[in-house]
Amino acid sequence: MRRRRNALADDEGGQFKTNKREQEADLDITPMIDVTFLLLIYFLVKSTMDPSEALDLPKAKYGDGINGNQSTAITIKAGRNEIASILLDDGREVDVDDVRRHVEEQVAAGVNKVMIQAEREISHGDVQNVARAIAEIEGVEFFIAVEEKEP
């Protein structure tokens, strides 16, 4: 007695026909994929990024120093009520728009390097706002100051 396989022999030419059970066993996963993508989109839209979250940055291991006399220094300090205050190299407290104007004046005078110094308590979002304003100016290189690694 021969065992029957999932395919039956056809008398015409020895070709095989598939069994009906095998055809019915197919599973359409298209709706499951659609639901997966909908859930992915939902969670991406509902998630929020908190740019005001403070980061504890490590000390620098590698890096090149820049000359402070040949660059514009911008300092971001923690102010009252968790509002950061931005100070220029001459000590004036300014906002982001004033930083942009000051850096444009410095670039016109031939100083195209800008160093951003921020206290550890400053949020990454505040540093990023200042960096964006500076990066929009053509011909500027900006650096973020870090503490040197202790020997």
NUKOL-162396 format. One line per 4 residues: their letters; for each residue x, y, z of N, C-alpha, C. Coordinates in Angstrom, 1 decimal. Each point is the difference from the previous one (the first is absolute). Layout:
A) X,Y,Z,X,Y,Z,X,Y,Z ~ ...
This chain:
MRRR) 0.8,-1.2,0.0,-0.8,1.2,0.0,0.9,1.2,0.0 ~ -0.3,0.9,-0.9,0.8,1.2,-0.1,-0.6,1.1,0.8 ~ 0.9,0.8,0.6,-0.6,1.2,0.8,-0.4,1.1,-1.0 ~ -1.0,0.7,0.4,-0.4,1.1,-0.8,0.7,1.3,0.5
RNAL) 0.5,0.7,-0.9,0.7,1.3,0.4,-1.0,1.1,-0.2 ~ 0.5,1.2,0.2,-0.9,1.2,-0.1,-0.4,0.2,-1.5 ~ 0.6,-0.6,-0.9,-0.3,0.1,-1.4,-0.4,-1.3,-0.5 ~ -1.0,0.0,-0.9,-0.5,-1.2,-0.6,0.6,-0.1,-1.5
ADDE) 0.3,-1.3,-0.4,0.6,-0.1,-1.4,-1.2,0.1,-1.0 ~ 0.3,0.7,-1.0,-0.9,0.1,-1.1,0.3,-1.1,-1.0 ~ -1.1,-0.6,-0.6,0.3,-1.0,-1.0,0.5,0.5,-1.2 ~ -0.2,1.3,-0.3,0.4,0.6,-1.3,1.4,0.6,0.2
GGQF) 1.0,-0.7,-0.5,1.4,0.5,0.0,0.7,-0.1,1.3 ~ -0.5,-0.5,1.1,0.7,-0.1,1.2,0.1,1.3,0.8 ~ -0.8,1.0,-0.3,0.1,1.3,0.7,-0.8,-0.1,1.3 ~ 0.3,0.9,0.9,-0.6,-0.1,1.3,-1.1,1.1,0.1
KTNK) -1.1,-0.3,0.7,-1.0,1.0,0.3,0.1,0.2,1.5 ~ -0.2,1.3,0.5,0.1,0.2,1.4,-1.3,-0.4,0.7 ~ 0.1,-0.3,1.2,-1.1,-0.4,0.8,-0.8,1.2,0.4 ~ -1.3,-0.1,0.1,-0.9,1.1,0.4,0.3,0.5,1.4
REQE) 0.4,-0.9,0.9,0.3,0.4,1.4,1.2,0.9,0.0 ~ 1.0,-0.2,-0.8,1.2,0.9,-0.1,-0.4,1.4,-0.4 ~ -0.9,0.1,-1.0,-0.4,1.3,-0.5,-0.8,0.8,1.1 ~ -0.7,-0.7,0.8,-0.8,0.7,1.0,0.8,0.4,1.2
ADLD) 1.2,-0.5,0.2,0.9,0.3,1.1,0.7,1.3,-0.1 ~ -0.1,0.7,-1.1,0.7,1.3,-0.1,-0.6,1.0,1.0 ~ 0.8,0.8,0.6,-0.4,1.0,0.9,0.3,1.4,-0.5 ~ -1.0,0.8,-0.1,0.2,1.4,-0.5,0.4,0.9,1.1
ITPM) 1.3,0.5,0.0,0.5,0.8,1.2,-0.1,1.5,-0.3 ~ -0.6,0.4,-1.1,-0.1,1.4,-0.4,-0.7,0.8,1.1 ~ -1.1,-0.4,0.5,-0.6,0.8,1.1,0.8,0.1,1.3 ~ 0.8,-1.0,0.3,0.9,0.0,1.1,1.1,1.0,-0.2
IDVT) 0.5,0.1,-1.2,1.1,1.0,-0.3,-0.6,1.4,0.0 ~ -1.2,0.2,-0.5,-0.7,1.3,0.1,-0.2,0.5,1.4 ~ -0.4,-0.9,0.9,-0.2,0.3,1.4,1.3,0.4,0.6 ~ 1.1,-0.8,-0.3,1.3,0.3,0.6,0.5,1.4,-0.4
FLLL) -0.1,0.3,-1.3,0.4,1.4,-0.4,-0.9,1.1,0.6 ~ -1.3,-0.3,0.2,-0.8,1.0,0.6,0.4,0.2,1.5 ~ 0.3,-1.0,0.7,0.5,0.1,1.4,1.3,0.7,0.0 ~ 0.9,-0.3,-0.9,1.3,0.7,0.0,-0.2,1.5,-0.2
IYFL) -0.8,0.4,-1.0,-0.3,1.4,-0.2,-0.6,0.7,1.2 ~ -1.0,-0.7,0.6,-0.6,0.5,1.2,1.0,0.3,1.1 ~ 0.9,-0.9,0.3,0.9,0.2,1.1,1.1,1.0,-0.4 ~ 0.3,0.1,-1.3,1.0,1.1,-0.4,-0.7,1.4,0.2
VKST) -1.2,0.1,-0.3,-0.7,1.3,0.1,-0.3,0.3,1.5 ~ -0.3,-0.9,0.8,-0.4,0.2,1.4,1.3,0.2,0.9 ~ 1.1,-0.5,-0.5,1.2,0.2,0.9,0.5,1.4,-0.1 ~ 0.6,0.5,1.1,0.5,1.4,0.1,1.4,0.0,0.4
MDPS) 0.8,0.8,-0.7,1.4,0.2,0.4,0.1,1.2,0.9 ~ 0.7,-0.1,1.1,0.1,1.1,1.0,1.4,0.6,-0.2 ~ 0.0,1.1,-0.8,1.3,0.7,-0.3,0.6,0.7,1.3 ~ -0.9,0.2,1.0,0.5,0.7,1.2,0.7,-0.9,1.0
EALD) 0.0,-1.3,-0.3,0.6,-1.0,0.9,1.5,0.3,0.1 ~ 0.5,0.1,1.2,1.4,0.3,0.2,0.9,-1.3,-0.2 ~ 1.1,0.2,-0.7,0.9,-1.1,-0.2,1.2,0.1,0.8 ~ 0.5,-1.1,0.5,1.3,0.0,0.8,1.1,-0.5,-1.0
LPKA) 0.6,0.9,-0.6,1.0,-0.3,-1.0,1.3,-0.4,0.6 ~ 0.7,-1.0,-0.6,1.3,-0.4,0.5,1.1,1.0,-0.3 ~ 1.1,-0.2,0.6,1.2,0.8,-0.3,0.5,-0.4,-1.3 ~ 0.7,0.9,-0.7,0.5,-0.3,-1.3,1.3,-0.8,0.1
KYGD) 0.1,-1.0,-0.9,1.2,-0.9,0.0,0.9,0.6,-1.1 ~ -0.5,0.4,-1.1,0.7,0.5,-1.2,-0.5,1.3,-0.4 ~ 0.8,0.7,-0.7,-0.5,1.3,-0.6,1.1,1.0,-0.2 ~ -0.2,0.9,-0.8,0.9,1.1,-0.3,-0.5,1.2,0.7
GING) 0.9,0.7,0.6,-0.3,1.3,0.6,0.0,1.1,-1.0 ~ -0.7,1.1,0.2,0.0,1.1,-0.8,0.5,1.2,0.8 ~ 0.6,1.0,-0.7,0.5,1.2,0.7,-1.2,0.9,0.4 ~ -0.1,0.3,1.2,-1.1,0.9,0.5,0.0,1.4,-0.6
NQST) 1.2,0.4,-0.3,0.2,1.4,-0.6,-0.5,0.1,-1.4 ~ 0.0,-1.2,-0.7,-0.4,0.0,-1.4,-1.4,-0.6,-0.2 ~ -0.8,0.1,1.0,-1.4,-0.6,-0.1,-0.9,0.9,0.8 ~ -1.3,-0.1,-0.3,-1.0,0.6,0.8,-0.5,-1.0,1.0
AITI) -0.1,0.4,1.3,-0.5,-0.8,1.0,-1.4,0.3,0.4 ~ -0.9,-1.0,0.1,-1.3,0.2,0.4,-0.3,-0.9,1.2 ~ -0.4,0.5,1.1,-0.2,-0.7,1.2,-1.5,-0.1,0.3 ~ -0.4,-1.2,0.4,-1.4,-0.3,0.3,0.0,-0.4,1.5
KAGR) -0.6,0.8,0.8,0.0,-0.2,1.5,-1.5,-0.3,0.4 ~ 0.0,-0.7,1.1,-1.4,-0.3,0.6,-0.4,1.3,0.7 ~ -1.2,0.4,-0.4,-0.6,1.3,0.5,-1.0,-0.3,1.1 ~ -0.8,1.0,0.3,-1.1,-0.2,0.9,-1.2,-0.8,-0.6
NEIA) -0.6,-0.7,0.8,-1.2,-0.8,-0.4,0.3,-0.9,-1.2 ~ 1.2,-0.6,0.0,0.4,-1.0,-1.0,0.0,0.6,-1.4 ~ 0.1,1.3,-0.2,0.2,0.7,-1.3,1.4,0.3,-0.2 ~ 0.6,-0.5,-1.1,1.4,0.2,-0.2,0.2,1.4,-0.5
SILL) 1.2,0.5,0.5,0.4,1.4,-0.5,1.2,-0.2,-0.9 ~ 0.0,0.8,-1.1,1.1,-0.1,-0.9,0.9,1.2,0.1 ~ 1.3,-0.2,0.2,0.9,1.1,0.1,1.0,0.0,-1.1 ~ 0.3,1.2,-0.6,1.0,0.1,-1.0,1.3,0.2,0.6
DDGR) 1.1,0.0,-0.8,1.3,0.0,0.6,0.3,1.4,0.7 ~ -0.8,1.0,-0.3,0.2,1.3,0.8,-0.8,0.1,1.2 ~ -0.8,-1.1,0.3,-0.8,-0.1,1.3,-1.4,0.5,-0.1 ~ -0.4,0.4,-1.2,-1.4,0.4,-0.2,-0.9,-1.2,0.0
EVDV) -1.2,0.2,0.6,-1.0,-1.1,0.0,-0.9,0.3,-1.2 ~ -0.2,-1.0,-0.9,-0.8,0.2,-1.2,-0.9,-1.2,-0.2 ~ -0.8,0.1,-1.1,-0.8,-1.1,-0.4,0.6,-0.7,-1.3 ~ -0.7,-1.0,-0.5,0.5,-0.7,-1.1,0.2,0.8,-1.3
DDVR) -1.0,0.9,-0.2,0.1,0.9,-1.2,1.3,0.9,0.1 ~ 0.2,0.5,1.2,1.2,0.9,0.2,1.3,-0.8,-0.2 ~ 0.0,-1.3,0.4,1.2,-0.8,-0.2,0.3,-0.1,-1.5 ~ -1.1,-0.2,-0.8,0.2,-0.1,-1.4,0.6,1.3,-0.6
RHVE) -0.5,1.1,0.4,0.5,1.3,-0.5,1.4,0.2,0.4 ~ 0.4,-0.3,1.3,1.3,0.1,0.5,1.0,-0.9,-0.8 ~ -0.4,-1.2,-0.3,0.9,-0.9,-0.7,0.2,0.5,-1.4 ~ -1.1,0.5,-0.6,0.1,0.5,-1.4,1.0,1.2,0.0
EQVA) 0.0,0.9,1.0,0.9,1.1,0.1,1.4,-0.5,0.1 ~ 0.2,-1.1,0.8,1.3,-0.6,0.2,0.6,-0.6,-1.3 ~ -0.9,-0.7,-0.7,0.4,-0.6,-1.3,0.4,1.1,-1.0 ~ -0.7,1.1,0.0,0.3,1.1,-0.9,1.4,0.6,0.4
AGVN) 0.3,-0.1,1.3,1.3,0.5,0.5,1.2,-1.0,-0.2 ~ -0.4,-1.2,-0.5,1.0,-1.0,-0.2,0.2,-1.1,1.0 ~ -0.9,0.0,1.0,0.0,-1.1,1.1,-1.1,-0.9,-0.4 ~ 0.4,-1.2,-0.5,-1.1,-1.0,-0.4,-0.1,-1.2,0.9
KVMI) 0.7,0.0,1.1,-0.1,-1.1,1.0,-0.9,0.4,1.2 ~ -0.9,-0.8,0.3,-0.9,0.3,1.2,0.1,-1.1,1.0 ~ 0.2,0.3,1.2,0.1,-1.0,1.1,-1.2,0.2,0.9 ~ -0.8,-1.1,0.1,-1.2,0.0,0.9,0.4,-0.6,1.3
QAER) -0.1,0.7,1.1,0.3,-0.5,1.4,-1.3,-0.1,0.7 ~ -0.3,-1.1,0.6,-1.2,-0.2,0.8,0.2,-0.6,1.3 ~ -0.7,0.4,1.0,0.1,-0.6,1.3,-0.6,-1.4,0.0 ~ 0.4,-0.9,0.9,-0.5,-1.4,0.0,-1.5,0.0,0.2
EISH) -0.6,0.9,0.7,-1.5,0.0,0.2,-0.8,0.4,-1.1 ~ 0.6,0.6,-1.1,-0.7,0.4,-1.1,-0.5,-1.2,-0.8 ~ -1.3,0.2,-0.5,-0.6,-1.1,-0.8,0.6,0.0,-1.4 ~ 0.0,-1.2,-0.6,0.5,-0.2,-1.3,-0.8,0.9,-1.0
GDVQ) -1.3,0.2,0.2,-0.8,0.8,-0.9,0.4,1.4,0.0 ~ 0.5,0.6,1.1,0.4,1.4,0.0,1.3,0.1,-0.8 ~ 0.9,-0.9,0.1,1.3,0.0,-0.7,-0.3,-0.2,-1.5 ~ -1.0,-0.8,-0.3,-0.3,-0.3,-1.4,-0.7,1.2,-0.7
NVAR) -0.8,0.8,0.7,-0.6,1.2,-0.5,1.1,1.0,-0.4 ~ 1.0,0.2,0.8,1.1,0.9,-0.3,0.8,-0.5,-1.1 ~ 0.3,-1.3,0.0,0.8,-0.6,-1.1,-0.7,0.1,-1.3 ~ -1.3,-0.2,-0.1,-0.8,0.2,-1.2,0.2,1.4,-0.6
AIAE) -0.2,1.0,0.9,0.1,1.3,-0.4,1.4,0.3,-0.6 ~ 1.0,-0.5,0.6,1.4,0.2,-0.5,0.2,-0.8,-1.3 ~ -0.5,-1.2,-0.1,0.3,-0.8,-1.2,-0.6,0.5,-1.2 ~ -1.0,0.9,0.1,-0.7,0.5,-1.2,0.9,1.1,-0.6
IEGV) 1.0,0.5,0.6,0.9,1.0,-0.5,1.0,-0.6,-0.9 ~ 0.2,0.5,-1.2,0.9,-0.6,-0.9,1.5,0.3,0.4 ~ 0.8,-1.1,-0.1,1.4,0.2,0.3,0.4,-0.1,1.5 ~ -0.9,-0.4,0.8,0.3,-0.1,1.5,0.3,-1.5,0.3
EFFI) 1.0,-0.1,0.9,0.3,-1.3,0.6,-0.3,0.2,1.5 ~ -0.8,-0.9,0.5,-0.3,0.2,1.4,0.5,-1.3,0.8 ~ 0.4,0.2,1.2,0.5,-1.0,0.9,-0.8,0.1,1.3 ~ -0.1,-1.2,0.6,-0.6,-0.1,1.3,1.1,-0.3,1.0
AVEE) 0.1,0.9,1.0,1.1,-0.1,1.0,-0.3,-1.1,0.9 ~ 1.0,-0.8,0.4,-0.1,-1.1,1.0,1.1,0.1,1.0 ~ -0.1,-0.6,1.1,1.0,-0.1,0.9,1.1,-0.9,-0.4 ~ 1.2,0.3,0.3,1.1,-0.9,-0.4,0.0,-1.2,1.0
KEP) 0.4,-1.1,-0.5,0.1,-1.2,0.8,1.2,0.1,1.0 ~ -0.3,-0.3,1.2,1.0,0.1,1.0,1.0,-1.1,-0.2 ~ 1.3,0.3,0.2,1.0,-1.0,-0.3,0.0,-1.1,1.1
